[in-house]
Amino acid sequence: MGSIGSWFGGRTVATFVDRARKKLALGKLEDAARIVEQGLAQFPGSGSLLDLRLSLRRARANKTMRRLEARIDATRDAFAYEELIKLYRELELPDEARRRAEGYCEAHPQRDTPHLVLGEMDLHAFLDEFSARHGYSAHGHLVQAANLNALALQPRLLLAELYFCIGADRSLAAVLAALRSMAPNTEEMQAALALMERVANPDAEERFDGLFERIEVGGELVRDPQDWPLTTRRASRSQVNEERAQPLVQRLLSQGAMEEVVVLRRDGTVMTHATAGASAPEAAGTLIKPAAAAAGFIEVVRTVGRKVFPQAREFDMGKFKRCTIRGDFGNVVVGRVGNVMVGVRGPQSTDPTRMWDALAMRLESVCGGEA
């Protein structure tokens, strides 16, 4: 009943976004926040609504951020550093958090906290993207944090998570020995210790040289991060409902603002592919061969997802949400919605941002679970 009401009762992601943006334009932050929360209660995986919530939180926190920045510039106060870094991370401003954490390292070289922050950020980046650069950086900072504070539990737990995921079982055994004496007696911790005892091997052969590069090239970890009992990372993205996504895409194409839509699963296989005027969306469970009909646009979307998005993150260009390509062929936008990579092509006369918003918000309406 909820899905029927969302379509015929005017309760779509776009409805909530439009109403919240109007309130935001009028400076009514509280009203906008209330509408966003109402929308997220119905569509918890909506990236558009989550982005609006984040914008509102940033607007509210702006004065606090400026106050802490001024305090750091004037006094280099360690606690101000920590408060500001925590706030930046909560507001999903990783570049600012990293910049201040690096400054914290320089201002207070004997403190372990900034190394812990940088190590945790790099660890999450490595487990998400398999970037060798982030893997080495995470390991270096976490080892430094552990060396600076012999009693610190958190850097050792994060090192254990890293070693578990990359299969560094000899290093895992060394961390396990330290954790046995300092770990609290909680159910989650006991589960982690039991898991480490099963896989740790003090006699295993182990070389870090080239290890992270091999993982980056292979695109696969030795063990799934979600199997780690103490993981603090988000669960997988909200899941687009495949059965509802296919007719939705066809319906949008029939309205004439889009000419072609491709939706790819995480492994690059086609969830749905439709072109304007086609009788039904095309879908396949295996990779489309380059020579197959209409494979050109599919390959464009696949290449952007596999090459452009990771390289943008590698060059520290910030959070890369979508890529717009313009040319004689029209306008193309490629981006991620929940657990899928989406590409849409439209005529030159169509605003690519509006085209993307129309598609992304409708797909978010058929997402399940939290982002």
N, C-alpha and C positions, 0 to 999 in steps of 0.2 A: 504493500500500500504506500510505503514511503516513496518509492520510485515513481509511482503513478502520480502522486501528489506533487512531486518535484517538477514533472513535465506539464501537468495541466492546471496546477494551482499557482503558477507564476513563481515557484520556489526553485530557481536554478542558481548556480554559482554566479552567473552574469547579473542576475537580479540583485543579489546581495552586494556584489562588487560595485555596481552602478549606484545603489543607494548610499553605500559607505563613502564612495568618492565624492558624491554631492555634499554630504555632511562635512567631509574633510575640506572641500573647497570653501565652505562657509566658515571654517575654523571651529566647527563643533566636534572636537576630538572625542568627547565622551560619547556622543550619539553615534559617531562613526565606529568607535570601539565596540559599542553594544551590538550594532548591526553585524560587524565582523564576527563576533562571538556567536551570534545566532546562526550565521551562515556556517561557521565551523562545527557547530553542534550537529548540523545536517550533513555537511560535506567535510569531514575531518581531514581528508587528504588533499584539499584544494590548495594548490600552490599560489593561486591568485589571492585567495583570502589570507593565507599565511604571510604572503608578502605585504599585504595591507596591514595586518596585525603588527608585523615587524616595523613598518614605517611609522605606525602610531607610537610604538614603544620607543623608537629612536627620537621622535619628536618630543616625547615627554622627558626623555633622559638627557636631552641636549644641554640643559643648564648644569646638571650634575657632571657631565663629561667635561665641560669647559672649566668648571671649578677645580676638578682634579688635575686637569692639564696645567692650569696655572700654578697649583700647589707643587707639582712635580718640577716645573721649570724654575720655581723660586727656591725650593728646598731639597729637591731630589729625595723626598721622603719615601721610604720603602713601602709603607702601608698604603700611601696614595698610589704608588705603582700597582700594588696588588689589587686595590679596589678598581682602578681604572681598567686594568687588563681583564679582570673578571667581568666588568660591565661590557667591555667591547666584545668579549666572547659570547656573552648572553645575547647581545644585539647582532650577532653574526657579522662582525666586522673584523675578520681574521687578519687583514693587513695591518690595521691599526693596533690590534692586540700584539701581533708579532713585533711591530716597530717598537712599542713600549717595553715589551719583554726583553728585546735586545738591548735597549737603553738601560733597563734594570740590571742586566748582566754587567754592563760596563760600569754603572754607578755603584753596584754592590757585588763585587766579584766573589765574595766569600759566602754569599747566600745561595741556597740550593733552589729556592722557589722559582726564579726565572728560568732556570734550566729545566725544571720539572714542567713548567707551562709550555716551553718550546718543544720539549720532548713529547709531551702528550699531543700537541697540535700536529707535529710531524708524524707521529705514530698513526693518528687517525687518517691523515692524508695518505700515508703509505698503504694502509689497509683498504682504503677506498680506491686508490688509483694504481697501486703497485709501483710507484715511482722510486727508483733506486736512490735518487738524491734525498728524498724524504726518509727512506729507510736508514741510510747512513747517519743522517742528521738526528733522527729520533734516537738511535742507539747511542750516539755520542753525548747528547744532552742528558739522557736518562742515566748513563753511567756516571757522568759528571755530578748530577744531582745526588746519586747514591753515595759517591765518594765524599761529597761535601757534608753529608749528614748520615752518619753511620746508623742512626736510629729511625730514619725515614722509611716508612712502609710503602708509600705510594710509588716512588720511582722503581722499586724492586718488583712491585706487582705489574707495572706497565712493561718492565723488561721481561717478566715472565710471560706476559701476553704476547709480546713480540717474538720471543724465542719459541713459544708454542706454535705460533702461526707459520713461522719460517722453517720449522723443523730443526732448530738449533738445540738438540736434546742434551748435549754436554753442558752448554751454558745454562740451560734450564735446570739441570741438576745442581749447579752451583748456587743459583738463586733459591732453589727449593731449600737448600741447607740453611740459608739465612732466614727464610720466611718461617720455617718451623718454629723458631725461637721467638718471633715477634708478632706473628699473625694472630688476630683476635679469634676467639672461638665462636664464629657465626656459621650458620648453615651454608651460606654461599662460599665462605672462605674454606671450610672443610671440604666442600665439593671441588674447589680449585686445587687444594693440596692433594686430594685423592687423584685427581686427573694428572697432576704433575708427576706424582709417584708412579703412575702407570706408564708414562711416556719418557720421563727423564732417563738419561743414560750417561753416566760419568765417563764411560769408556768409548763413547761414539766418536768417530772421526768428524772433524768439523773445521771448516775454513770459511771465514767471512769474506775473503777476497773474491769478488765476482758473484757472491751469493745474491745480493739484491738485484744486480743486473740480470741474472738468470731468471729471477722471478718477474722482473719487468718485461723481459722479452717473451717469456712463456705465458704471461698473463694469468698466473695461477699461484696461489699460496699452497704450502704443504698441508695446512689444516684450515678449516673454515673458522673465521673469527667468531661467528655466532655460537660455536661450540665452547668458547671460553666462558666459564661460569660467571666471571666478574666483569664482563664487557660493559663499558659505559657508552658504547656507540649506539646510534639509533638503529632500530630494526630496519629491515628492508623498506624501500619506498612503498607508498600506497599502490595497490594493484589495480590496473585498469581491467574492468570486466570485459573479456573478449567477446562474449556473445552480444553484449549491448553496444560495444564499440563499433562493430561492423555496420549495423543498420544506421547508427548515428552518423557515421562518416558518409554513407551514401545519401542520407537525407540532407546533410549540409551541402554536398556537391550539387544536388538537384536544385538548390536555391540560387546557383549561378555565380557566387562570389569566389569560388575556388575551382580549379581545373583538375587537380590531382592531389591525393593524400596517401602517404605511406606511414604505417605504424609498425615499428620493428621491436621485437623482444630484446632483452639484454644480450642474448647470444647472437643477435644479428638476423635471426629468422623473421619472416614476414608474419605479422599478426593479421594485418589487413592492408590491401592496396586497392584503391579505387580511382577511376578517372571519370570526369564529367561525361554523361551520356551512356556509361556502361550499365548493363542490366543488373549487375550485382558486384559487390566487392570481391577482389581476388585475394585468396589467402593460401599460405603454404606453410608446412611445418619444417621444411628444409631450405637451405640457402638457394636463392634464385641464381642460375648460371648467368654469366655476363651476356651470353648470346640469346637468352630467352627474351620473349617479347616484353617490351616496356620495362626492361631491367635497368635502363639508364638512370631513371630518377631514383630507383631503389638503391643503386650503387652510390649515388650522390649522397643520399641520407646516411647510408652505412659508413661511407668514408668520412663524412663530417663528424659523425658520432665517435668513430674509432681514432681519428687523427687530429682533427681541429680542436675538439673539446679537451683531450688530454694535453695537447701542446699549449693551449691557452693557460691551463693551470700550471704547466711546467715553467712558463715564462712569467709566472706571478702576475697575471692579468686580472686577478680577482675572480669572483664567482661568475663563471661563464654560463649564462642561461640559454641563449639562443644565438643563432647565426643567420644573418639575412644576406641573400645574394640577389643582385639585380642585373638584368641584361635584356637582350632582345627577346629572350624566351619568356620574359615576365619577371615576377618576383617570387623568390623561394625563401622560405623560413624553415630552419631546422632547430629543434630544441627538445628538451626532455619534459615529459608529463608523467609523474609517478614513476613507474617501473619501465616505461617504454620510451624509445626515441621516435620522434614524430617529424615528418617533413610535409610541407604543404606548398603547392605551386599555384599561383594565380596570375591574372593578366597584369600588365604594367599599370593599368588604370586603378588597380586595387591597392589601398594602403596596406603594406605588409604587416604593420603592427596590429591593425584592426582585424586583419585576416587571421593572424596567429591567435589573438585573444579570443575570437569567436570559436576557433577550433579547440584551443587549450581548455577554455572554461567548460565547453560541452563535454570534453573527455574527462575533466575532473568530476563532472556530475555522475560519471559512471565508475568512479574509483571506490574501492572498499578499503577499510583500514586506515590507520593514521599515517601521515607522511613522516 
